[in-house]
Amino acid sequence: MAINDDPIRQVSHEAFPVDNPVLALLRDHDLVRKLADKYRNSDSAEVKKQAAIQLVQAINMHSRLEESVFYPGVRRVEPNLIAHFEEEHLAVDDILATLQGMSMDDPAAAPLVDEMLDSVLAHIDEEEKQFFPQLQHAAIDMTPIGLEMQAFEANMVHLQAQMSDQGARR
């Protein structure tokens, strides 16, 4: 896969929209959709493996960002819907934890990736169709949430890079 074909690298070069952090979440959603499409529509075992690895990374980072910063920041707009989203996240987090502990070559990985994708894609549709329009009409200054999300994401990327460097040294 050429660097330009790597959806994670394509997204990561864009500036974080601190004044409208929902745009960052929508970019993440688009990335997950592209990777899911690549995973589900490829006949190549290697392409599926790489897409699965990227999906696990992207969904994990996105989930941590929403759970730690976004949901607490916007909970007052629709507390029951946010609670529902958090429950959906817990189910996906369990699958993510299992997938992170196994090789994507393991035959047990494929059904877990499919289950994760079914849940995540349905969750994305719910957020985009039910919550984001409500949020757009709410009188919330999203810049403080966006700044916190930007800092959180930068810290996560930094930690991932450190862990990658440590793994490369072993």
C-alpha positions in Angstrom: 0.0 0.0 0.0 1.4 3.3 -1.0 1.5 6.1 1.6 -1.2 8.0 -0.4 -3.5 5.0 -0.1 -3.3 5.0 3.7 -6.5 6.6 4.9 -5.1 7.3 8.4 -2.2 9.3 7.0 -4.6 11.2 4.7 -6.8 12.4 7.6 -4.0 13.1 10.1 -2.5 16.0 8.1 -5.6 18.1 8.3 -5.9 20.7 11.0 -8.1 20.0 13.9 -11.3 22.2 13.6 -11.3 23.5 17.2 -14.2 25.8 16.5 -16.3 22.9 15.2 -15.1 19.6 16.6 -18.0 17.7 15.1 -16.1 18.1 11.8 -13.2 16.1 13.3 -15.7 13.4 14.4 -17.2 13.3 10.9 -13.7 12.9 9.4 -13.2 9.9 11.7 -16.5 8.5 10.6 -15.6 8.8 7.0 -12.3 7.1 7.7 -14.0 4.2 9.4 -16.4 3.9 6.5 -13.6 3.9 3.9 -11.6 1.3 5.9 -14.7 -0.8 6.4 -15.4 -0.7 2.7 -11.8 -1.8 2.0 -12.1 -4.6 4.6 -15.4 -5.9 3.4 -14.9 -5.6 -0.3 -11.3 -6.9 -0.7 -10.5 -10.5 -1.8 -6.9 -10.0 -0.6 -6.1 -11.4 2.9 -3.3 -8.9 3.3 -5.5 -5.9 2.4 -8.2 -7.1 4.8 -5.5 -7.6 7.6 -4.1 -4.1 7.1 -7.6 -2.6 7.0 -8.5 -4.4 10.2 -5.4 -3.2 12.0 -6.2 0.4 10.9 -9.8 0.0 11.9 -8.9 -1.1 15.4 -6.5 1.9 15.7 -8.9 4.4 14.3 -12.0 3.2 16.3 -10.0 3.0 19.5 -8.7 6.5 19.2 -12.1 7.9 18.2 -13.8 6.1 21.1 -11.4 7.4 23.6 -11.8 10.9 22.3 -15.6 10.8 22.4 -15.8 9.0 25.8 -13.2 11.2 27.5 -13.9 14.7 26.1 -16.8 15.0 23.6 -19.6 13.2 25.4 -18.9 14.9 28.8 -18.8 18.2 27.0 -22.1 17.8 25.2 -24.0 15.6 27.6 -26.4 18.4 28.6 -27.8 18.6 25.1 -29.3 15.1 25.2 -28.3 13.2 28.3 -30.3 10.0 27.5 -28.9 9.7 24.0 -25.3 10.3 25.3 -25.9 7.5 27.9 -27.1 5.2 25.0 -24.0 6.1 23.0 -21.8 5.3 26.0 -23.4 1.9 26.3 -22.8 1.2 22.6 -19.2 2.2 23.2 -18.8 -0.3 26.0 -19.8 -3.2 23.8 -17.4 -2.1 21.1 -14.6 -1.5 23.6 -14.9 -5.1 24.7 -14.5 -6.3 21.1 -11.6 -3.8 20.6 -9.8 -5.2 23.7 -10.1 -8.7 22.3 -8.9 -7.7 18.9 -5.9 -5.8 20.3 -4.8 -8.9 22.0 -4.8 -11.1 18.9 -3.2 -11.3 15.5 -5.5 -10.3 12.6 -4.3 -13.6 11.0 -6.2 -15.5 13.7 -9.3 -17.0 12.2 -11.3 -15.8 15.2 -10.5 -12.1 14.3 -12.7 -11.9 11.2 -16.0 -12.5 12.9 -15.1 -10.0 15.6 -14.1 -7.4 13.1 -17.4 -7.9 11.3 -19.4 -7.7 14.6 -17.4 -4.5 15.5 -18.1 -2.9 12.1 -21.8 -3.7 12.3 -22.0 -2.0 15.7 -19.8 0.9 14.8 -21.4 1.7 11.5 -24.9 1.7 13.1 -23.6 3.9 15.9 -22.1 6.4 13.4 -25.5 6.6 11.6 -27.2 7.3 14.9 -24.8 10.0 15.9 -25.0 11.7 12.5 -28.7 11.5 12.0 -30.0 11.9 15.6 -27.4 13.8 17.7 -25.3 16.0 15.5 -28.3 17.9 14.1 -29.6 18.5 17.7 -26.1 19.7 18.7 -26.0 22.1 15.8 -29.1 23.8 17.1 -28.0 23.9 20.7 -26.5 27.1 22.1 -23.1 25.7 23.0 -19.8 27.3 22.4 -17.9 24.3 20.9 -14.5 25.9 20.9 -13.5 24.9 24.5 -14.6 21.3 23.7 -12.7 21.4 20.4 -9.5 22.7 22.1 -9.7 19.9 24.7 -10.4 17.3 22.0 -7.4 18.6 20.0 -5.1 18.3 23.0 -6.4 14.9 23.9 -5.9 13.6 20.4 -2.4 15.0 20.2 -1.5 13.3 23.5 -2.9 10.0 22.2 -0.9 10.3 19.0 2.2 11.1 21.0 1.6 8.1 23.3 1.1 5.8 20.3 4.3 7.0 18.7 6.2 6.4 22.0 4.8 2.9 22.2 5.7 2.2 18.6 9.2 3.4 19.2 9.6 1.2 22.2 8.3 -1.8 20.3 10.7 -1.1 17.5 13.7 -1.0 19.9 12.9 -4.5 21.3 
